[in-house]
Amino acid sequence: MTAEEILKAIIEMDNSERIKLLNKLYDRYFDNRPPREQIIKEKEEIFWGTDDD
Protein backbone atom coordinates (compact mmCIF):
# COMPACT_ATOMS: atom_id res chain seq x y z
CA MET A 1 0.00 0.00 0.00
CA THR A 2 1.08 3.54 -0.55
CA ALA A 3 0.86 6.27 2.06
CA GLU A 4 -2.02 7.84 0.12
CA GLU A 5 -3.96 4.55 0.13
CA ILE A 6 -3.43 4.15 3.86
CA LEU A 7 -4.51 7.73 4.52
CA LYS A 8 -7.68 7.20 2.45
CA ALA A 9 -8.47 4.04 4.44
CA ILE A 10 -7.96 5.92 7.73
CA ILE A 11 -10.28 8.71 6.59
CA GLU A 12 -12.97 6.17 5.73
CA MET A 13 -12.78 4.42 9.16
CA ASP A 14 -15.26 4.86 11.98
CA ASN A 15 -13.88 7.07 14.71
CA SER A 16 -13.60 4.19 17.20
CA GLU A 17 -11.55 2.13 14.72
CA ARG A 18 -9.35 5.15 14.00
CA ILE A 19 -8.64 5.54 17.72
CA LYS A 20 -7.75 1.83 18.01
CA LEU A 21 -5.40 2.19 15.03
CA LEU A 22 -3.70 5.24 16.51
CA ASN A 23 -3.15 3.42 19.80
CA LYS A 24 -1.66 0.42 17.98
CA LEU A 25 0.61 2.66 15.88
CA TYR A 26 1.80 4.47 19.01
CA ASP A 27 2.51 1.20 20.82
CA ARG A 28 4.39 -0.29 17.89
CA TYR A 29 6.34 2.65 16.48
CA PHE A 30 6.42 5.65 18.83
CA ASP A 31 6.43 4.44 22.45
CA ASN A 32 10.08 4.53 23.49
CA ARG A 33 9.52 3.91 27.19
CA PRO A 34 11.25 0.88 28.69
CA PRO A 35 9.10 -2.17 29.46
CA ARG A 36 6.97 -1.99 32.63
CA GLU A 37 8.99 -4.75 34.28
CA GLN A 38 12.20 -2.77 33.84
CA ILE A 39 10.64 0.37 35.34
CA ILE A 40 9.43 -1.59 38.38
CA LYS A 41 12.86 -3.21 38.85
CA GLU A 42 14.64 0.14 38.66
CA LYS A 43 12.25 1.71 41.19
CA GLU A 44 12.74 -1.22 43.56
CA GLU A 45 16.52 -0.85 43.25
CA ILE A 46 16.27 2.87 43.98
CA PHE A 47 14.10 2.23 47.04
CA TRP A 48 15.72 -0.93 48.41
CA GLY A 49 19.18 -0.76 46.84
CA THR A 50 20.86 -3.68 45.13
CA ASP A 51 22.10 -6.91 46.65
CA ASP A 52 25.66 -5.64 46.11
CA ASP A 53 25.21 -2.65 48.45
C-alpha beads as a LAMMPS data file, in Angstrom:
LAMMPS data file: protein, C-alpha beads

53 atoms
52 bonds

1 atom types
1 bond types

-500.0 500.0 xlo xhi
-500.0 500.0 ylo yhi
-500.0 500.0 zlo zhi

Masses

1 110.0

Atoms # bond

1 1 1 0.000 0.000 0.000
2 1 1 1.076 3.539 -0.550
3 1 1 0.855 6.269 2.055
4 1 1 -2.021 7.844 0.123
5 1 1 -3.964 4.551 0.127
6 1 1 -3.432 4.151 3.864
7 1 1 -4.510 7.727 4.520
8 1 1 -7.678 7.198 2.447
9 1 1 -8.471 4.039 4.441
10 1 1 -7.961 5.917 7.726
11 1 1 -10.276 8.714 6.590
12 1 1 -12.973 6.165 5.732
13 1 1 -12.776 4.425 9.159
14 1 1 -15.261 4.856 11.979
15 1 1 -13.884 7.072 14.712
16 1 1 -13.604 4.190 17.198
17 1 1 -11.555 2.132 14.725
18 1 1 -9.352 5.146 13.998
19 1 1 -8.639 5.537 17.717
20 1 1 -7.754 1.826 18.006
21 1 1 -5.403 2.194 15.033
22 1 1 -3.700 5.242 16.505
23 1 1 -3.151 3.424 19.795
24 1 1 -1.656 0.424 17.983
25 1 1 0.613 2.657 15.879
26 1 1 1.798 4.465 19.005
27 1 1 2.514 1.196 20.824
28 1 1 4.386 -0.286 17.893
29 1 1 6.339 2.655 16.484
30 1 1 6.419 5.652 18.832
31 1 1 6.428 4.442 22.450
32 1 1 10.080 4.534 23.487
33 1 1 9.515 3.913 27.193
34 1 1 11.253 0.878 28.694
35 1 1 9.100 -2.169 29.461
36 1 1 6.965 -1.987 32.626
37 1 1 8.991 -4.749 34.283
38 1 1 12.198 -2.770 33.844
39 1 1 10.644 0.367 35.336
40 1 1 9.434 -1.588 38.376
41 1 1 12.859 -3.215 38.846
42 1 1 14.644 0.140 38.656
43 1 1 12.252 1.713 41.186
44 1 1 12.741 -1.216 43.560
45 1 1 16.524 -0.851 43.255
46 1 1 16.271 2.875 43.978
47 1 1 14.102 2.232 47.040
48 1 1 15.723 -0.934 48.412
49 1 1 19.178 -0.759 46.843
50 1 1 20.856 -3.685 45.130
51 1 1 22.100 -6.911 46.647
52 1 1 25.661 -5.638 46.107
53 1 1 25.210 -2.651 48.448

Bonds

1 1 1 2
2 1 2 3
3 1 3 4
4 1 4 5
5 1 5 6
6 1 6 7
7 1 7 8
8 1 8 9
9 1 9 10
10 1 10 11
11 1 11 12
12 1 12 13
13 1 13 14
14 1 14 15
15 1 15 16
16 1 16 17
17 1 17 18
18 1 18 19
19 1 19 20
20 1 20 21
21 1 21 22
22 1 22 23
23 1 23 24
24 1 24 25
25 1 25 26
26 1 26 27
27 1 27 28
28 1 28 29
29 1 29 30
30 1 30 31
31 1 31 32
32 1 32 33
33 1 33 34
34 1 34 35
35 1 35 36
36 1 36 37
37 1 37 38
38 1 38 39
39 1 39 40
40 1 40 41
41 1 41 42
42 1 42 43
43 1 43 44
44 1 44 45
45 1 45 46
46 1 46 47
47 1 47 48
48 1 48 49
49 1 49 50
50 1 50 51
51 1 51 52
52 1 52 53
